[in-house]
Amino acid sequence: MSRSLRYAALLVIALLFVACDGTGGGPEATPTATREPTQIPTLAPAATATPTPAIPDTPPSTTLDLPDGFAAYVIADGFIQPTSIALSPDYHIYVSERAGPVFRLEDADGDGVFEQKVLFAHHFYRVNGIAFSPQGQLFVSSQPEGTRGKISIVQDTDGDTVGDEIQDIITGLSGRIHQNNGLVFGPDGKLYITNGSECIDCILRNERSGTILQANPDGTELRIYARGVRNPYDLVFDSQGRLWATDNGEDPPCNTVDELNLIEDGGDYGWPYPGCDAFQSGIPPTVDLGLHSAATGIDYYGAEAFPSAYQGNLFITLWGTLHAPPPAGRTLVRVTIDEAAGELVGTLQEFATGFDNPIDVVTDRDGTLLVLDFGSGSLYRIVYTGG
């Protein structure tokens, strides 16, 4: 996307990151679960061994600035406001776009660059999160125009690698200021959902507004897992089974920091914040991610392809905003988590700069990082080359 169009992109995604007065009439919808989806066979992984990271057969990007020993490659481009990455159990990469389509990427000649974007699913709107269940079903977090958010399952029932059945399993989620965003499956097999707030600095009429939700994979037994978050965007479990979430702080005039939170069952993270201070109400953030950085995607680096200093880190994309002078975010950062005096302490470090608006990060099975840039429409692969 050219820089002349970036402002348009900011307007399109404004509902995610810009505070409004949040008023509006009408009754609050109650999320509902629908019938259990058709069962299909579990996708078997193509291989069990972790492959050696391969260098894509394309020149490294000169746009990004990375630590010594790392290189970034554009492995797919031409996306229109891409929002989320998901890896299928058979190791295919899927990418969603804001307007609704979900693509499966194909590398026909094996050079590490994806020449084809095969349409897997559409008929969605405002897609901000996709994830695969361990059984190989694609879950989509979206908000149809003019209605409230929903979680849907897309299945390929006839084996032609194209989704042909869509079932809405949860409906009636947020639908005003913010929406339901990222999804993740936990080690317990449950589905975890970010659900943004419907208003700004107000008394929430919908108890599920501004929460982390938990449900069975078929959408049943939906419940509030944690509350008091403003606009949680993405989720990840680390190797210890701990759940982490990014959360977007308030815009002017309140101005609170973006957050990395360790999500606890039953936890209250304090929003709306008395006195506009995220550290004085509820469970405080583990890490301050900066003012108006627009924290989006998050992943835990549990691979071994990067040096030991990076192993066990949390990688987070900061989408960026124009609220703070100079503009904040637009970077990929990493967080190390240590324990001191019985408390978790997070240390934030910049890892990669030069993005337009990075929105998601995922560790591929070979230990490289996939980073999706909403602004440029590009998918990067970051590789440790050692030199």
C-alpha positions as CSV (number, residue, x, y, z in Angstrom):
1,M,0.0,0.0,0.0
2,S,1.4,3.4,-0.9
3,R,1.9,5.9,1.9
4,S,-0.7,8.1,0.3
5,L,-3.3,5.4,1.0
6,R,-2.1,4.7,4.6
7,Y,-4.5,7.2,6.0
8,A,-7.4,5.4,4.4
9,A,-6.2,2.2,6.0
10,L,-6.1,3.9,9.4
11,L,-9.7,5.0,8.9
12,V,-10.8,1.5,8.0
13,I,-9.4,0.0,11.1
14,A,-10.3,3.0,13.3
15,L,-13.0,1.0,15.1
16,L,-10.3,-1.2,16.6
17,F,-8.1,1.5,17.9
18,V,-9.9,4.8,18.2
19,A,-12.1,5.7,21.2
20,C,-15.6,7.0,20.7
21,D,-18.3,8.0,23.1
22,G,-19.8,4.6,22.8
23,T,-23.4,5.6,23.2
24,G,-26.2,3.9,21.4
25,G,-29.6,2.5,21.9
26,G,-31.2,-0.9,21.6
27,P,-31.0,-4.0,23.7
28,E,-27.7,-5.9,24.2
29,A,-27.5,-9.1,22.3
30,T,-26.7,-12.3,24.2
31,P,-24.0,-14.5,22.6
32,T,-25.5,-17.8,21.5
33,A,-24.1,-21.1,20.5
34,T,-25.5,-23.0,17.6
35,R,-25.5,-26.7,16.6
36,E,-22.4,-28.8,16.7
37,P,-20.6,-28.6,13.3
38,T,-20.3,-31.6,11.1
39,Q,-17.3,-33.8,12.1
40,I,-14.5,-34.3,9.6
41,P,-11.3,-36.3,9.9
42,T,-8.4,-34.8,11.7
43,L,-5.7,-33.5,9.4
44,A,-2.5,-35.4,9.9
45,P,0.7,-33.4,9.9
46,A,2.8,-33.8,6.9
47,A,5.9,-34.5,8.9
48,T,6.8,-34.8,12.6
49,A,10.4,-33.6,12.5
50,T,11.1,-29.9,12.6
51,P,12.6,-28.9,9.3
52,T,15.8,-26.9,9.0
53,P,15.0,-23.3,8.2
54,A,15.5,-22.6,4.5
55,I,16.4,-19.3,3.0
56,P,13.7,-18.1,0.5
57,D,15.0,-17.8,-3.1
58,T,14.5,-14.1,-3.2
59,P,16.6,-11.1,-2.2
60,P,16.3,-10.1,1.5
61,S,14.2,-7.1,2.3
62,T,16.0,-3.8,2.6
63,T,12.9,-2.2,4.3
64,L,13.2,-3.8,7.7
65,D,16.0,-3.2,10.3
66,L,16.8,-6.3,12.3
67,P,19.5,-7.4,14.8
68,D,22.8,-8.7,13.4
69,G,22.4,-12.3,12.1
70,F,18.8,-11.9,11.0
71,A,17.3,-11.4,7.6
72,A,13.7,-10.8,6.4
73,Y,12.2,-11.9,3.1
74,V,8.9,-10.9,1.5
75,I,7.4,-14.3,0.8
76,A,3.9,-13.1,-0.2
77,D,2.4,-9.7,-1.1
78,G,-0.5,-8.1,-2.7
79,F,-2.8,-8.6,0.2
80,I,-5.5,-5.9,0.9
81,Q,-5.5,-5.0,4.6
82,P,-4.4,-8.5,5.8
83,T,-5.2,-9.2,9.5
84,S,-4.3,-12.6,10.7
85,I,-2.1,-15.7,10.0
86,A,-2.9,-19.3,10.9
87,L,-1.0,-22.5,10.4
88,S,-3.0,-25.6,9.6
89,P,-2.1,-29.0,11.1
90,D,-0.8,-30.0,7.7
91,Y,1.5,-27.0,7.8
92,H,-0.1,-24.7,5.2
93,I,-0.2,-21.0,5.8
94,Y,-3.5,-19.2,5.8
95,V,-4.0,-15.4,5.7
96,S,-7.2,-13.4,6.3
97,E,-8.0,-10.0,4.9
98,R,-10.1,-7.4,6.8
99,A,-12.9,-7.5,4.2
100,G,-13.5,-11.2,4.6
101,P,-11.6,-13.6,2.4
102,V,-9.2,-16.2,3.8
103,F,-6.5,-17.5,1.5
104,R,-4.3,-20.6,1.6
105,L,-0.8,-19.8,0.3
106,E,0.8,-22.1,-2.3
107,D,4.5,-22.3,-3.2
108,A,4.3,-24.4,-6.4
109,D,8.0,-24.4,-7.2
110,G,9.4,-24.8,-3.7
111,D,11.5,-21.6,-3.7
112,G,10.1,-20.4,-0.4
113,V,8.0,-17.6,-2.1
114,F,4.2,-18.1,-2.3
115,E,3.1,-17.4,-5.9
116,Q,-0.5,-18.3,-5.4
117,K,-3.2,-17.2,-2.9
118,V,-6.0,-19.8,-3.2
119,L,-9.3,-18.6,-1.9
120,F,-10.4,-20.9,1.0
121,A,-13.3,-19.0,2.5
122,H,-15.3,-15.8,2.0
123,H,-18.7,-14.4,3.0
124,F,-17.2,-12.7,6.1
125,Y,-16.6,-9.1,7.0
126,R,-14.2,-7.4,9.5
127,V,-12.1,-10.5,10.0
128,N,-9.6,-9.9,12.8
129,G,-8.7,-13.4,13.8
130,I,-8.3,-17.0,12.4
131,A,-7.1,-20.1,14.1
132,F,-7.1,-23.8,13.4
133,S,-8.3,-26.4,15.9
134,P,-6.2,-29.4,16.5
135,Q,-8.7,-31.3,14.4
136,G,-8.1,-29.1,11.4
137,Q,-11.2,-26.9,11.4
138,L,-10.6,-23.2,10.6
139,F,-12.2,-20.8,13.1
140,V,-12.9,-17.3,12.0
141,S,-13.6,-14.3,14.2
142,S,-15.6,-11.6,12.4
143,Q,-18.2,-8.9,12.6
144,P,-20.8,-8.8,9.8
145,E,-21.6,-5.3,8.7
146,G,-24.4,-3.8,10.8
147,T,-24.5,-6.6,13.3
148,R,-22.6,-8.1,16.3
149,G,-19.5,-10.2,16.2
150,K,-19.5,-14.0,15.7
151,I,-17.2,-17.0,15.7
152,S,-17.6,-19.4,12.7
153,I,-16.2,-22.7,11.6
154,V,-15.2,-23.2,8.0
155,Q,-14.8,-26.8,6.8
156,D,-13.7,-28.5,3.6
157,T,-16.1,-31.5,3.7
158,D,-15.3,-32.9,0.2
159,G,-11.5,-32.7,0.4
160,D,-11.0,-30.3,-2.5
161,T,-9.0,-27.9,-0.3
162,V,-11.7,-25.2,-0.5
163,G,-14.0,-24.5,2.4
164,D,-17.6,-25.4,1.5
165,E,-19.4,-25.3,4.8
166,I,-19.7,-22.4,7.2
167,Q,-21.3,-22.7,10.6
168,D,-21.7,-19.9,13.1
169,I,-21.1,-21.3,16.6
170,I,-21.2,-18.1,18.7
171,T,-23.1,-15.0,17.8
172,G,-24.0,-11.7,19.5
173,L,-20.5,-10.6,20.5
174,S,-19.2,-7.0,20.6
175,G,-20.3,-4.8,17.7
176,R,-19.7,-1.1,18.4
177,I,-16.4,0.5,19.3
178,H,-14.4,-2.7,19.2
179,Q,-15.1,-6.3,18.3
180,N,-14.0,-9.9,18.8
181,N,-10.5,-10.3,17.5
182,G,-7.9,-13.0,18.1
183,L,-8.5,-16.7,18.8
184,V,-6.4,-19.5,20.4
185,F,-6.9,-23.1,21.4
186,G,-5.6,-23.9,24.9
187,P,-3.8,-27.0,26.1
188,D,-7.2,-27.9,27.7
189,G,-8.8,-28.1,24.2
190,K,-11.0,-25.0,24.9
191,L,-11.4,-22.1,22.6
192,Y,-10.3,-18.7,23.9
193,I,-11.7,-15.5,22.4
194,T,-10.8,-11.8,22.7
195,N,-13.9,-9.6,23.0
196,G,-13.5,-5.8,22.9
197,S,-15.4,-3.2,24.8
198,E,-18.5,-1.6,23.4
199,C,-17.9,1.9,24.9
200,I,-15.3,4.1,26.3
201,D,-14.9,4.9,30.0
202,C,-18.4,3.9,30.8
203,I,-20.5,1.4,32.7
204,L,-20.8,-1.7,30.5
205,R,-24.3,-2.9,29.9
206,N,-23.2,-6.1,28.2
207,E,-21.3,-8.2,30.8
208,R,-19.3,-9.9,28.0
209,S,-18.0,-6.6,26.7
210,G,-14.2,-6.1,27.4
211,T,-13.5,-9.7,28.3
212,I,-11.6,-12.8,27.4
213,L,-14.1,-15.6,26.7
214,Q,-13.8,-19.4,26.9
215,A,-15.9,-22.0,25.1
216,N,-15.9,-25.5,24.0
217,P,-14.8,-26.0,20.4
218,D,-18.5,-26.3,19.3
219,G,-19.3,-23.0,20.9
220,T,-21.2,-24.4,24.0
221,E,-20.5,-23.5,27.6
222,L,-19.4,-19.9,26.6
223,R,-18.3,-18.1,29.7
224,I,-16.3,-15.1,30.8
225,Y,-12.7,-16.2,31.6
226,A,-11.4,-12.8,32.5
227,R,-12.7,-9.2,32.5
228,G,-11.6,-5.6,32.8
229,V,-9.7,-5.4,29.4
230,R,-10.5,-2.6,27.0
231,N,-9.6,-3.9,23.5
232,P,-7.8,-7.2,23.8
233,Y,-6.5,-8.1,20.4
234,D,-4.6,-11.5,20.4
235,L,-3.8,-14.4,22.7
236,V,-1.1,-17.1,23.0
237,F,-0.3,-19.9,25.4
238,D,3.4,-20.3,26.4
239,S,5.2,-23.6,27.1
240,Q,4.1,-23.5,30.8
241,G,0.4,-23.2,29.8
242,R,0.1,-19.6,30.8
243,L,-2.2,-17.4,28.7
244,W,-1.0,-14.0,27.5
245,A,-3.0,-11.2,25.8
246,T,-2.3,-7.9,24.2
247,D,-4.6,-5.1,25.1
248,N,-5.0,-1.6,23.6
249,G,-5.1,1.3,26.0
250,E,-7.3,4.4,25.9
251,D,-6.9,7.2,23.4
252,P,-7.2,10.9,24.3
253,P,-8.1,12.4,26.5
254,C,-7.6,9.5,29.0
255,N,-4.4,8.2,27.4
256,T,-3.5,4.8,29.0
257,V,-0.7,2.5,27.9
258,D,-1.1,-0.6,25.8
259,E,-0.6,-3.7,27.8
260,L,0.8,-7.2,27.9
261,N,-1.3,-9.1,30.4
262,L,-1.0,-12.6,32.0
263,I,-4.6,-13.8,31.8
264,E,-5.9,-15.6,34.9
265,D,-9.2,-17.4,35.2
266,G,-11.5,-15.1,37.0
267,G,-9.1,-12.2,36.8
268,D,-10.2,-8.6,36.6
269,Y,-7.8,-6.2,34.8
270,G,-9.5,-3.0,36.0
271,W,-10.9,-1.3,32.9
272,P,-12.5,1.2,32.9
273,Y,-9.6,2.7,34.9
274,P,-10.3,5.2,37.7
275,G,-8.0,8.1,37.1
276,C,-6.9,6.8,33.7
277,D,-4.2,4.6,35.3
278,A,-3.9,1.0,34.3
279,F,-1.6,0.2,37.2
280,Q,-4.0,1.4,40.0
281,S,-7.0,-0.8,39.3
282,G,-7.4,-4.6,39.0
283,I,-4.5,-6.8,38.0
284,P,-1.8,-4.6,36.6
285,P,-0.2,-5.2,33.2
286,T,2.9,-7.4,33.2
287,V,4.5,-5.1,30.6
288,D,3.8,-1.5,29.5
289,L,3.8,-1.7,25.7
290,G,3.8,2.1,25.3
291,L,1.3,4.8,24.7
292,H,-0.9,4.4,21.6
293,S,1.3,1.7,20.1
294,A,-1.8,-0.4,19.2
295,A,-0.6,-3.8,20.3
296,T,-2.0,-6.5,18.0
297,G,-0.5,-10.0,17.3
298,I,1.4,-12.0,19.8
299,D,3.2,-15.4,19.6
300,Y,5.4,-17.4,22.0
301,Y,8.8,-18.4,20.5
302,G,9.2,-22.1,21.6
303,A,11.5,-23.1,18.7
304,E,15.2,-23.4,18.6
305,A,16.2,-21.8,15.3
306,F,16.9,-18.5,16.9
307,P,19.8,-18.0,19.4
308,S,19.1,-18.9,23.0
309,A,18.5,-15.3,24.0
310,Y,15.3,-15.3,21.9
311,Q,14.0,-18.6,22.9
312,G,11.1,-18.4,25.3
313,N,10.4,-14.8,24.3
314,L,7.0,-13.4,23.4
315,F,7.0,-11.5,20.1
316,I,4.4,-8.8,19.7
317,T,3.4,-6.6,16.7
318,L,2.7,-2.9,17.5
319,W,0.5,-1.7,14.7
320,G,1.0,2.0,15.4
321,T,-1.1,5.1,15.6
322,L,-1.0,8.8,14.8
323,H,-2.2,9.8,18.3
324,A,1.3,10.1,19.9
325,P,4.0,12.4,18.7
326,P,6.1,11.0,17.2
327,P,3.9,8.2,15.8
328,A,4.2,5.2,18.1
329,G,4.5,1.5,17.3
330,R,5.0,0.1,13.8
331,T,7.5,-2.3,15.1
332,L,8.0,-5.9,16.1
333,V,9.1,-6.2,19.8
334,R,10.1,-9.1,22.0
335,V,9.5,-9.6,25.7
336,T,11.5,-11.7,28.1
337,I,9.7,-12.9,31.2
338,D,11.6,-13.5,34.4
339,E,10.6,-14.2,37.9
340,A,11.8,-11.9,40.7
341,A,10.7,-12.1,44.3
342,G,7.8,-14.3,43.3
343,E,6.6,-11.9,40.7
344,L,6.8,-12.0,36.9
345,V,8.9,-9.2,35.4
346,G,8.8,-8.5,31.7
347,T,11.5,-6.8,29.7
348,L,10.6,-5.1,26.4
349,Q,13.1,-4.8,23.6
350,E,12.7,-3.6,20.0
351,F,13.3,-6.4,17.4
352,A,12.4,-5.2,14.0
353,T,11.5,-1.8,12.5
354,G,10.5,-0.5,9.1
355,F,7.0,-1.9,8.9
356,D,4.0,0.1,7.8
357,N,1.5,-1.4,10.2
358,P,2.5,-4.9,11.5
359,I,-0.5,-6.8,12.7
360,D,0.3,-10.4,13.3
361,V,3.2,-12.7,14.1
362,V,3.4,-16.5,14.1
363,T,6.3,-19.0,14.6
364,D,6.4,-21.3,11.6
365,R,7.2,-25.0,12.1
366,D,10.8,-24.4,11.0
367,G,11.4,-21.9,13.7
368,T,11.3,-18.8,11.5
369,L,8.9,-15.9,12.2
370,L,6.1,-15.0,9.9
371,V,5.1,-11.3,10.2
372,L,2.1,-9.8,8.5
373,D,2.0,-6.1,7.6
374,F,-1.5,-4.6,7.3
375,G,-0.2,-1.4,5.8
376,S,2.1,-2.8,3.0
377,G,0.0,-6.0,2.3
378,S,3.1,-8.1,2.7
379,L,4.0,-11.3,4.6
380,Y,7.6,-11.5,5.8
381,R,9.6,-14.4,6.9
382,I,12.4,-13.6,9.4
383,V,15.3,-16.0,9.4
384,Y,18.4,-16.3,11.6
385,T,21.3,-16.7,9.2
386,G,24.1,-16.3,11.8
387,G,26.0,-13.9,9.7
